Amino acid sequence: MDQREKEIFRVTWTGFFTNLMLSAGKIMAGIWGQSGAMVADGIHSASDLITDVVVLVFVKLSGKPQDKCHDYGHGKYETLAAVIIGLALLGVGITVVWKGVFTIYASLSGKIITRPGMIALWAAVVSIVAKEGLYRYTVRAGKTWNSSVTIANAWHHRSDSFSSIGTLIGIGGAHFLGPPWRFLDPLAAVVVGVLIVRIAYKLMVNGVSELMEKSLSDEEEEEILFIILQDPAISDPHHLKTRRIGAQIAIEIHIRLDGSLPLSTAHEISTGVEYRLRERYGKATQVIVHIEPQK
């Protein structure tokens, strides 16, 4: 297991045990405090446990070396995991919105919503602090090790923090402002559910784009061309093709060299291109350089 994999595993296990304690605590606080919003918030935290397991399994798979059937390695497993996390978030978001709307409708129809207790309010405060800290810890590791699935999991932690903020507002309003304002609890849940759906949409779009071999951004491709042209012997880099393979990227480029150059010199220049690109984008960057004679 390399250093990258170890760090991602350590961060994810930390999140797993934090979510385990939070989900159990929030569900119990919701039951004792008679707060449907807090119970839903606890279920949301429990969904994080599932995504933590997904990360642990898929990062392990993506770390496998190239083999006979996978010439480009197994990096796409991380991308697939990010899409799965997005789907999980989408399901949670839609469920939260649906339950909130249903409760609001019941309230408008004359049903009295139960006043939530202070234990649910304090559970929301603890959840906000813990999940925001977990988000910052996880997203820092994801960016450091260029892991899309770890960053996706970090956003799942933050979505739980957003959910707890909405829960705190709803529980606080329902507890302190009296029966006419108890609809704030489900209303806050609806708002949080919409935020969760929005985050899920972004994760899924990015993941699907990568699975569909979407090219790197224009800015990144311009930087690649700039790096290639640092050698004055190279001219007219063209037919640039780029894509992401999990945490890695693949680059294919055609360059023109003086046709009278010895083969060994042309090879040395080509190797220099590969070295500079890997120095910038990581040792695992896959680079293919096609050499053509200058016109």
Secondary structure by P-SEA (a helix, b strand, c coil): ccaaaaaaaaaaaaaaaaaaaaaaaaaaaaaaaccaaaaaaaaaaaaaaaaaaaaaaaaaaaaccccccccccccaaaaaaaaaaaaaaaaaaaaaaaaaaaaaaaaaaccccccccaaaaaaaaaaaaaaaaaaaaaaaaaaaaccaaaaaaaaaaaaaaaaaaaaaaaaaaaccccccccaaaaaaaaaaaaaaaaaaaaaaaaaaaaaacccccaaaaaaaaaaaaccccccccccbbbbbcccbbbbbbcccccccccaaaaaaaaaaaaaaaaaaccccbbbbbbbbccc
